[in-house]
């Protein structure tokens, strides 16, 4: 049995891998567009500050194929921000279960708490998306009743909560794509080298 790893070559030399690469970024862009998409929400995995694995859902907000970056918004007081600050290595998983497509991404995350990137993201967000940032309670605070954790519906200044808002940017370094089909499963592994991408087909 041949157990040697497959050769990793520039994706431009393989039409199939190049198509997978374009498909992946197309799916991710779809996830940030208005309306419903199976790629809008992804599972983010981080290394907890206690060394254990952590995972939670995040909403994709921006995707840039040219820079291989994905962004989402979160509360700067949340545990995931502390985890990323301690260890920026993260993984992200999203899927279209009807089309049997799974996408796993790995990369390095950075937290942007202020400046043009954060300001632009805040200004572009809808009011109902900003409500949680106005909650005086830190995410994960123990409470007696669920209603105690609600931020309330009082009219707020547009700037209220901005100090709790941040943008997380993931610089993607590895893509694992899996397509399941009755005709045969296909899986590709794509790795970034500088500004270029290399890859290979791998066993599902």
N, C-alpha and C positions, 0 to 999 in steps of 0.2 A: 504494500500500500504506500502510495506517495504522499508523505505528510509535509513536504516542503511548502512554505508559504508561496502564494501566487506572486508573480512579478508585479511590482508597483510602477506604473508608467504614467506619464502625463495624460490626463483625460482627453486631451485634444487628439491623441493618437488612437482613441477607441470611440467610435461613433455611439455605441451603446452606453458607455459610461458618461459621455458628454451629454447624452439625452437624459440620463438619470439626474445628473447635476442640475440641468436646466429645470427638470420636473420638480426637484426638491425645492428650489428657490421660488418657483412658480406657486407651489403649494403654500409655502410660508407667506408669500405676498398676499395670496388669497385670504390667509388668516387675518391679515390686518385691514382688509377692505371692509366697507360697510356691509351689513347683512350677516347672515349666519354662514359659518364655514366650520367643518370639522377640525380645521387647523387653527382656529381662533384661540383656543385654550390648549396649553401644553403643561406637562408635568415637569417641574424643575427639581433636580436633585442636587443637594449640597452636602458638604461634610459639616456635621454639627460641631459646635465648639467643644462638645464632650467627646468628639471622635466618632460618633455614631452617624449612620446615614439618615438624611432628612429628605422628604419629598413633599411638594405641594403644587397646586395648580396656579398658573399665572396666565395673564391675557397678553398675547402678542400685540405690540403697539406699532413697531416699525421694523422693516426688514430692508437691508441693503446688500445686494449680491456683490456689488463692486468692492466693498470693504469687508465682506463676509461677517456682517454684524446684525444682531437681533436685539431689540430692546423691549423692556416691559417697565411698568411703573409700580412702585410699592411704597410702603410707609418706612421712612428712615429708621423708625423705632422698632421695626419688626425683627424677629430672630434671624431671618434669612440675610438681612443686611450685615449683621454681626458675623454671621457665618462666612459670607463672601469676603468680608474685610479680613478675616483670619485666614481663609483659604479660598482663593478665587477660582479654583477648579470646579466646574459645574457640568451637569449634563441636562439635556432637555429632550423630552419625548413627546411626539404628537402623532396622530394617526387618523386615517379615514377608514373606519371599520366596515363601511358598506363596500368600498372599493378594495379593501384588504391591503392598504398601504400603510406601512409604519416608517417613521422617520426618527432617528435618534441622532442628536447633536452633542458634541463635546466642545468645550472651550474655556476661555478665561473671562470672568465677569469683573466689571468695574462699576462702582457706584458714583453717580454724579448728583450731588446735593444742591448745587446752585450754578448759575451761569446761563448762557444762551440756550443750551440744550434743555435744561430743566424748565426754564421760563417758557420756551416755545411749547413744550409738552403740556405744561400746566394750562396755558392759555387756550390750547386746542382741545382740552378735555371738557366733556359735558358736565354740567353742575352735579348731576346725580352721581357721577363717578368720583367727585371730589368730597362727597359727604364724609366718608370714613376718615379722611385725613384731618377732619375737624373734631374728631373724637378726642377728648382729653385723656382717655385711657389708652395706655400702651397696648398694642395687640398682644393677646395672650394673658392679659391681666385676669386674675381669678375674681369672679363676681358671684353674687348670691342668686341672681335671676337673669335670664337672657335679656330682659328689657333694660337691665342696668347697663348693658353694653352698647345700647343704641345711642348714636350721636345726637338725636333730637332733630326736630324739624323747624327750629327757629330760623328765620331769615338770617343769612350770613353775608358778610362782606365777601366779595369774590376772592380776596387775598387770604381769608381765614383758612388756616391749615397748610399754607404753602411751605412753612418751615418743616412740616412733617413729610413732604412730598419729595421723592427722588426718582431718578431714572437709572435703571440698571442696563448696561450695555454688555452683551456677550459677544466676544470675538471668537467666532467658530473656527475650530482647528480640525475637526473630524466629523464626517457625516457617514452614518450607517443607514442605508435604504433597504427596505425589505418589501417585496411585492409577492403576495400570495395568490396563487391561481391554480385552478384544477388542471391546467396544462403544464404546470411545473412552477415551483417557487423560484424567485430570483432575488439575489442579495448582492449589494455593492458596498464596498468600503472606500471612501474618498478622504484623502488627507491633504491638508494645506501645507505647502512648503513655500514660505515667503508670500508672494502674491499669486503663486501658481498652485494648481490642484493636481494631485496625482491620485491614482486609484487602481482598484482591481476588483474582479468578481470574486466572491467568496461563497462557501457553502452555506445554504440557509440554516 
